Amino acid sequence: MQNSKTLILALVLSFFSFSILGAQEKKKPKRVSPMTPIEEVAGLANVLIIGDSISIGYTLPTRTLLKGKVNLHRIPTNGGPTTKGIAEIEKWLGKKKWDLIHFNWGLHDLKYMGPKGENLYPKEKGGKVQVPLADYEKNLHKLVARMKKSAKQLVWRNTTPIPAGSKGRYVGDSVKFNEAAARVMKKHGVPTLDLYTPSKKNMKEWMREANVHYFPHGSQALAEIVAKDVLERLKD
């Protein structure tokens, strides 16, 4: 009899334990991805971010800053080099008329690849830049011309700096690619949001060592600049 009571008590306790654990699991907030499509709010401007992992890092904090003010979309992938942009731009733009497209390509164009497509392969061992500078400039011309057909406004976000020691990327290459991009933007009348200068100034605090990526607080700092810029441009 005593064994039966003990068994029943154990089963009851197990039931409540599983119930509590289940409730705790339900309470855990779902991880939100920058790639997850947003639910648009009627009447708000639609803004599209196109860019690589740097923009992926500041998408969510920018979206938080612009909540209730802007429908902030982004492409559902890493924007990669301009060659990927050329291949996928139609899909990314869709049939929507965007109020503003905030875009960048660069860090993937300038990175060095191996003879068999190895990622971040050093040029000292025969690595080749993924997209040569002249091709990068031509690709940007095509991309800007296409995006202008789908947006009321464009803003170019220039390419962020490369810390010393970054694998497959070299200090100073961002400057060269930004100079080429500046020529394209001048021709098409597209304004520039400068994230290169504040990033260079705050590199030790915002950016990871020997890495083009940012700490979370660095991405937050970029988000604040981006959000402010978006709101100012939408006033026009």
C-alpha positions as CSV (number, residue, x, y, z in Angstrom):
1,M,0.0,0.0,0.0
2,Q,2.8,2.3,1.0
3,N,4.6,1.6,-2.3
4,S,1.4,2.4,-4.3
5,K,1.1,5.8,-2.5
6,T,4.7,6.5,-3.2
7,L,4.3,5.7,-6.8
8,I,1.2,7.9,-7.2
9,L,3.0,10.8,-5.4
10,A,6.0,10.4,-7.8
11,L,3.7,10.5,-10.8
12,V,1.9,13.6,-9.6
13,L,5.1,15.4,-8.9
14,S,6.4,14.4,-12.3
15,F,3.3,15.7,-14.0
16,F,3.6,19.1,-12.2
17,S,7.3,19.2,-13.0
18,F,6.6,18.7,-16.7
19,S,3.8,21.2,-16.6
20,I,6.1,23.9,-15.0
21,L,8.9,23.2,-17.5
22,G,6.4,23.4,-20.4
23,A,5.1,26.7,-19.1
24,Q,8.7,28.0,-18.8
25,E,9.4,26.9,-22.4
26,K,6.3,28.7,-23.6
27,K,7.4,31.9,-21.8
28,K,10.8,31.9,-23.6
29,P,10.7,34.6,-26.2
30,K,11.3,33.4,-29.8
31,R,14.6,34.5,-31.3
32,V,13.9,37.2,-33.9
33,S,16.1,37.1,-37.0
34,P,17.0,40.1,-39.0
35,M,16.0,38.0,-42.0
36,T,12.5,37.4,-40.8
37,P,10.0,39.3,-43.0
38,I,8.2,42.0,-41.0
39,E,4.5,42.7,-40.7
40,E,3.9,46.1,-42.3
41,V,2.0,48.8,-40.6
42,A,-0.3,50.6,-42.9
43,G,0.5,54.2,-43.6
44,L,4.2,54.0,-42.7
45,A,7.0,54.5,-45.2
46,N,8.6,51.3,-46.6
47,V,12.4,51.2,-46.3
48,L,14.6,48.4,-47.6
49,I,18.1,47.6,-46.4
50,I,20.5,45.9,-48.8
51,G,23.9,44.9,-47.5
52,D,26.2,42.3,-46.0
53,S,26.7,41.1,-42.4
54,I,27.5,44.6,-41.2
55,S,24.0,45.7,-42.1
56,I,22.6,42.4,-40.7
57,G,24.2,43.4,-37.4
58,Y,22.4,46.8,-37.3
59,T,19.1,45.8,-38.8
60,L,17.3,44.7,-35.6
61,P,18.5,47.7,-33.4
62,T,17.6,50.1,-36.3
63,R,14.2,48.4,-36.6
64,T,13.7,49.0,-32.8
65,L,14.6,52.6,-33.1
66,L,12.2,53.1,-36.0
67,K,9.3,51.1,-34.6
68,G,6.0,52.9,-35.2
69,K,7.7,55.3,-37.6
70,V,9.0,53.1,-40.5
71,N,8.4,49.7,-42.0
72,L,12.1,48.6,-42.0
73,H,12.6,45.7,-44.4
74,R,15.8,44.0,-45.4
75,I,16.8,41.4,-48.0
76,P,16.5,37.9,-46.6
77,T,20.2,37.1,-47.1
78,N,23.7,38.5,-46.9
79,G,24.0,40.9,-49.9
80,G,27.5,39.6,-50.7
81,P,29.4,41.1,-53.6
82,T,28.0,43.2,-56.4
83,T,27.9,40.1,-58.6
84,K,25.4,38.6,-56.2
85,G,23.4,41.8,-56.3
86,I,23.3,41.7,-60.1
87,A,22.0,38.2,-60.0
88,E,19.4,38.7,-57.3
89,I,18.3,42.4,-57.4
90,E,15.0,41.7,-59.2
91,K,14.0,39.2,-56.5
92,W,15.0,41.5,-53.7
93,L,13.2,44.5,-55.1
94,G,10.0,42.7,-56.0
95,K,7.1,44.8,-57.3
96,K,7.0,47.2,-54.4
97,K,7.6,50.9,-54.8
98,W,10.1,51.6,-52.0
99,D,10.1,55.0,-50.2
100,L,13.8,54.5,-49.5
101,I,16.5,51.9,-50.3
102,H,19.5,52.0,-48.0
103,F,22.3,49.9,-49.7
104,N,25.9,48.9,-49.6
105,W,28.3,46.5,-51.4
106,G,32.0,46.4,-50.9
107,L,33.5,44.1,-48.2
108,H,32.7,41.0,-50.2
109,D,33.9,42.5,-53.5
110,L,37.3,43.4,-52.0
111,K,38.0,40.2,-50.2
112,Y,40.5,37.7,-51.5
113,M,39.5,34.2,-52.6
114,G,41.6,31.1,-53.4
115,P,42.0,29.5,-56.8
116,K,39.3,27.0,-56.0
117,G,37.0,29.5,-54.4
118,E,38.5,29.3,-50.9
119,N,37.1,32.0,-48.7
120,L,39.4,34.7,-47.3
121,Y,42.5,33.4,-49.0
122,P,45.6,35.6,-48.6
123,K,46.8,37.5,-51.7
124,E,50.4,36.6,-50.6
125,K,49.6,33.0,-51.5
126,G,48.0,33.8,-54.8
127,G,44.5,34.9,-53.7
128,K,42.5,37.1,-56.1
129,V,40.1,39.8,-55.2
130,Q,36.6,38.6,-55.6
131,V,35.4,41.5,-57.8
132,P,38.1,43.7,-59.3
133,L,37.7,47.4,-58.7
134,A,36.8,48.3,-62.3
135,D,34.1,45.6,-62.3
136,Y,32.8,46.7,-59.0
137,E,32.3,50.2,-60.3
138,K,30.5,48.9,-63.4
139,N,28.3,46.7,-61.3
140,L,27.4,49.5,-59.0
141,H,26.3,51.6,-62.0
142,K,23.9,48.8,-63.1
143,L,22.6,48.3,-59.6
144,V,21.9,52.0,-58.9
145,A,20.2,52.4,-62.3
146,R,17.9,49.5,-61.5
147,M,17.1,50.5,-57.9
148,K,16.2,54.0,-59.0
149,K,13.3,52.5,-60.9
150,S,11.9,51.0,-57.7
151,A,12.5,53.7,-55.1
152,K,11.6,57.3,-54.5
153,Q,15.0,57.7,-52.8
154,L,18.3,55.9,-52.6
155,V,21.1,56.3,-50.0
156,W,24.5,54.7,-50.4
157,R,26.0,53.5,-47.1
158,N,29.8,53.5,-47.7
159,T,31.9,50.5,-46.9
160,T,33.3,50.3,-43.3
161,P,37.0,50.0,-42.5
162,I,39.2,47.0,-42.4
163,P,41.2,46.5,-39.1
164,A,44.8,45.4,-39.4
165,G,45.2,41.6,-39.5
166,S,41.7,40.8,-41.0
167,K,41.9,37.6,-43.0
168,G,41.6,37.9,-46.7
169,R,41.0,41.7,-46.5
170,Y,43.6,44.5,-46.4
171,V,43.7,47.9,-44.7
172,G,43.1,50.7,-47.2
173,D,41.0,48.6,-49.6
174,S,37.8,50.1,-48.2
175,V,39.0,53.5,-49.1
176,K,39.8,52.5,-52.7
177,F,36.4,50.9,-53.2
178,N,34.6,53.8,-51.5
179,E,36.3,56.2,-53.9
180,A,35.0,54.1,-56.9
181,A,31.5,54.1,-55.3
182,A,31.6,57.8,-54.8
183,R,32.1,58.3,-58.5
184,V,29.1,56.2,-59.2
185,M,26.9,58.0,-56.7
186,K,28.0,61.4,-58.0
187,K,26.9,60.4,-61.5
188,H,23.5,59.2,-60.3
189,G,22.9,61.9,-57.8
190,V,22.7,59.4,-54.8
191,P,23.6,60.8,-51.4
192,T,26.0,58.9,-49.0
193,L,25.6,57.9,-45.4
194,D,29.2,57.8,-44.0
195,L,29.7,54.9,-41.6
196,Y,33.3,54.6,-42.5
197,T,34.5,57.7,-40.6
198,P,32.8,57.1,-37.3
199,S,33.8,53.4,-37.5
200,K,37.4,54.3,-38.1
201,K,37.4,56.8,-35.3
202,N,35.9,54.3,-32.8
203,M,37.5,51.1,-34.3
204,K,39.0,49.9,-31.0
205,E,35.8,50.3,-29.1
206,W,33.2,49.2,-31.7
207,M,35.0,46.6,-33.9
208,R,36.4,43.2,-33.1
209,E,40.2,42.8,-33.3
210,A,41.6,41.8,-36.7
211,N,38.0,41.4,-37.9
212,V,35.6,43.6,-40.0
213,H,32.7,42.8,-37.7
214,Y,31.3,44.7,-34.8
215,F,30.6,44.1,-31.2
216,P,26.8,44.3,-30.4
217,H,27.3,47.8,-28.9
218,G,29.1,48.8,-32.1
219,S,26.2,47.6,-34.2
220,Q,23.9,49.6,-31.9
221,A,26.0,52.7,-32.5
222,L,25.7,52.2,-36.3
223,A,22.0,51.7,-35.9
224,E,21.6,55.0,-34.2
225,I,23.3,56.7,-37.1
226,V,21.2,54.8,-39.7
227,A,17.9,55.4,-37.9
228,K,18.5,59.1,-37.7
229,D,19.5,59.3,-41.3
230,V,16.5,57.4,-42.5
231,L,14.1,59.7,-40.6
232,E,15.8,62.8,-42.0
233,R,15.6,61.6,-45.6
234,L,12.0,60.6,-45.3
235,K,11.1,64.2,-44.3
236,D,12.1,65.4,-47.8
